[in-house]
Amino acid sequence: MKQGIPAVYPTPGFKSYDPNIKPVEIFKNWEATRYHQPQDDMQQPGLDFNQAAKYADFVFLCGWLIAEDPARPTWNEHDFFGDHYAHKM
């Protein structure tokens, strides 16, 4: 973005339809106790590969649709980065 090129940064976010599940707390605990630790492996409880695959499909589709669109990406009106960096395009 700082080179004047609009960018997309998809993130999965933190949302649960079950009020008893608190995704932000789960993530913070994982980050504090497992992230980059020996137990940060593929055997962790709660890994949902189906949801990970859906997210990967979504990210791929975003990139593919942007790449296939004949129109060049543009900044939204009054976008902070667009206002500050779009002149570099």
Backbone bond lengths (Angstrom), bond angles and torsions (degrees), N, CA, C in turn:
res aa  C-N    CA-C-N  psi(-1)  N-CA   C-N-CA  omega(-1)  CA-C   N-CA-C  phi
1 M - - - 1.445 - - 1.521 110.67 -
2 K 1.322 115.86 -35.58 1.455 118.29 -178.08 1.521 112.25 -70.15
3 Q 1.330 117.55 -11.29 1.456 121.35 174.73 1.520 110.74 -92.98
4 G 1.344 116.99 4.97 1.452 121.21 177.36 1.515 114.71 91.23
5 I 1.323 117.25 8.52 1.458 121.30 -177.64 1.528 109.53 -103.38
6 P 1.337 118.18 122.76 1.471 119.56 176.97 1.532 110.51 -57.32
7 A 1.319 116.74 145.65 1.460 120.85 -176.92 1.524 110.85 -134.82
8 V 1.321 114.92 158.10 1.460 122.91 175.94 1.519 106.92 -119.99
9 Y 1.328 116.91 136.62 1.463 121.24 178.61 1.525 108.82 -135.50
10 P 1.353 116.97 81.22 1.465 118.70 -178.91 1.524 111.45 -70.42
11 T 1.305 116.36 137.80 1.462 122.17 174.73 1.524 108.72 -130.49
12 P 1.328 117.61 147.95 1.456 119.23 -177.10 1.527 113.40 -70.70
13 G 1.313 117.44 -24.92 1.465 119.90 178.80 1.514 112.96 75.75
14 F 1.317 115.84 -175.92 1.457 122.74 -177.41 1.517 109.39 -132.21
15 K 1.329 116.29 100.61 1.456 120.15 -179.88 1.519 108.44 -148.00
16 S 1.324 116.06 139.36 1.451 120.91 175.37 1.515 108.63 -135.86
17 Y 1.308 115.47 139.83 1.466 119.58 175.26 1.523 111.25 -82.18
18 D 1.320 116.79 -10.33 1.464 122.05 177.62 1.531 108.02 -98.62
19 P 1.343 118.44 115.46 1.471 119.98 -177.35 1.531 113.40 -64.35
20 N 1.335 117.49 -15.47 1.465 120.29 178.49 1.522 112.52 -83.41
21 I 1.322 116.89 -12.19 1.466 121.09 178.56 1.522 108.03 -100.34
22 K 1.315 115.86 124.05 1.460 121.76 -176.93 1.533 108.56 -114.59
23 P 1.336 116.84 90.81 1.475 121.01 -172.95 1.523 114.52 -58.24
24 V 1.315 118.44 -37.77 1.473 119.70 -178.84 1.524 109.75 -64.17
25 E 1.336 117.01 -43.01 1.463 120.19 178.50 1.531 111.05 -64.43
26 I 1.332 116.60 -40.63 1.463 120.61 178.49 1.528 109.98 -61.97
27 F 1.332 117.01 -44.83 1.462 120.19 -179.86 1.525 111.48 -64.29
28 K 1.325 116.84 -45.39 1.473 119.39 -179.22 1.522 110.95 -61.59
29 N 1.326 117.08 -40.01 1.461 120.40 177.81 1.524 110.30 -65.26
30 W 1.333 116.93 -44.92 1.470 120.23 178.42 1.521 110.83 -59.99
31 E 1.330 116.16 -44.32 1.464 119.97 -178.68 1.526 111.07 -63.54
32 A 1.333 116.89 -37.57 1.463 121.08 -177.70 1.530 112.60 -78.27
33 T 1.340 117.93 -30.12 1.460 119.53 -172.32 1.525 115.33 -111.43
34 R 1.342 118.63 -19.70 1.471 119.97 -175.61 1.517 114.86 -124.55
35 Y 1.312 117.81 -33.23 1.462 121.55 -173.25 1.518 110.40 -57.55
36 H 1.335 115.96 122.68 1.465 123.96 -179.06 1.531 112.24 59.61
37 Q 1.306 116.12 31.63 1.457 122.57 174.90 1.535 107.45 -112.76
38 P 1.339 118.08 165.13 1.467 119.18 179.05 1.534 113.41 -56.14
39 Q 1.327 117.82 -31.57 1.467 120.69 -179.16 1.528 112.88 -82.22
40 D 1.335 117.76 4.51 1.469 122.27 176.81 1.532 107.42 -83.46
41 D 1.338 115.00 78.63 1.457 120.53 -176.91 1.526 110.23 -134.81
42 M 1.308 116.15 -174.92 1.461 121.12 -175.72 1.525 112.92 -78.06
43 Q 1.319 118.55 -0.98 1.465 121.60 -179.09 1.531 112.32 -97.77
44 Q 1.307 117.71 9.71 1.457 120.72 -177.99 1.524 111.07 -65.29
45 P 1.328 116.66 142.48 1.463 118.77 174.87 1.524 109.98 -68.09
46 G 1.306 115.37 145.90 1.460 119.24 175.16 1.514 115.30 91.26
47 L 1.332 118.23 -4.98 1.462 118.40 177.16 1.528 108.29 -69.36
48 D 1.308 116.27 123.44 1.458 121.41 -178.47 1.525 107.96 -114.74
49 F 1.320 115.89 94.24 1.459 120.49 -174.79 1.518 112.46 -67.50
50 N 1.321 118.51 -28.58 1.462 120.30 176.50 1.526 110.56 -64.63
51 Q 1.321 116.74 -43.60 1.461 120.19 178.27 1.529 110.91 -68.72
52 A 1.332 116.86 -37.40 1.468 119.96 177.11 1.527 110.36 -62.33
53 A 1.338 116.71 -39.18 1.463 120.39 178.82 1.531 110.34 -66.74
54 K 1.323 117.77 -39.79 1.466 120.73 177.34 1.529 110.77 -62.24
55 Y 1.329 116.35 -41.53 1.464 120.79 178.31 1.530 110.40 -64.29
56 A 1.332 116.82 -43.63 1.466 120.27 178.59 1.529 110.35 -61.87
57 D 1.334 117.12 -40.72 1.465 120.68 176.73 1.525 110.69 -61.27
58 F 1.330 116.32 -42.92 1.464 121.10 179.49 1.529 111.24 -61.50
59 V 1.334 116.70 -46.94 1.466 120.43 -179.37 1.529 110.12 -63.20
60 F 1.342 116.42 -43.85 1.462 119.76 176.97 1.528 110.78 -58.99
61 L 1.333 116.65 -47.46 1.459 120.63 -177.60 1.530 111.34 -61.74
62 C 1.326 117.44 -39.67 1.475 119.73 176.49 1.521 110.56 -57.79
63 G 1.321 116.23 -50.28 1.464 120.02 -179.59 1.511 112.48 -63.83
64 W 1.324 116.58 -41.92 1.462 120.79 -178.98 1.521 111.14 -64.34
65 L 1.342 116.95 -45.02 1.461 119.49 -179.80 1.531 111.75 -64.16
66 I 1.318 116.79 -38.76 1.467 120.05 178.01 1.525 109.83 -65.94
67 A 1.331 116.46 -43.91 1.472 120.25 -178.28 1.525 112.06 -67.03
68 E 1.319 117.69 -33.77 1.461 121.60 -177.40 1.523 113.61 -84.92
69 D 1.314 117.94 -14.31 1.465 120.95 -178.84 1.533 108.79 -70.84
70 P 1.324 118.08 128.74 1.467 119.23 179.90 1.535 112.83 -67.42
71 A 1.327 117.49 -21.90 1.468 120.13 178.44 1.525 109.88 -83.47
72 R 1.304 114.94 138.92 1.453 121.12 177.79 1.530 109.64 -72.13
73 P 1.337 119.64 141.15 1.472 120.31 177.83 1.530 110.94 -58.01
74 T 1.328 115.78 144.84 1.459 121.50 178.86 1.518 109.54 -129.37
75 W 1.303 115.20 163.53 1.462 121.46 177.49 1.522 109.91 -80.63
76 N 1.327 116.17 148.42 1.461 120.28 169.85 1.521 108.48 -71.05
77 E 1.320 116.61 148.37 1.453 120.39 179.36 1.530 109.91 -58.64
78 H 1.316 116.23 132.97 1.468 125.22 178.78 1.529 113.11 65.25
79 D 1.332 117.10 22.92 1.449 120.76 174.58 1.527 108.60 -68.53
80 F 1.326 117.47 136.40 1.464 121.11 -177.25 1.530 111.14 -55.15
81 F 1.336 116.28 -52.54 1.457 118.79 -177.59 1.519 111.25 -67.94
82 G 1.336 116.49 -37.37 1.459 119.41 177.13 1.502 112.00 -61.88
83 D 1.329 115.73 -43.50 1.472 119.56 179.59 1.530 111.95 -65.58
84 H 1.320 116.77 -32.82 1.466 120.21 -176.52 1.518 115.10 -94.39
85 Y 1.334 117.27 -27.62 1.462 118.39 -171.74 1.530 115.10 -124.62
86 A 1.328 118.71 -11.43 1.474 120.33 -174.58 1.528 112.32 -59.66
87 H 1.318 118.10 -26.93 1.465 120.22 -179.59 1.528 112.38 -63.79
88 K 1.338 117.45 -13.79 1.465 120.25 -179.01 1.520 112.02 -82.16
89 M 1.347 117.41 -7.54 1.478 119.73 -178.27 1.514 110.10 -71.28
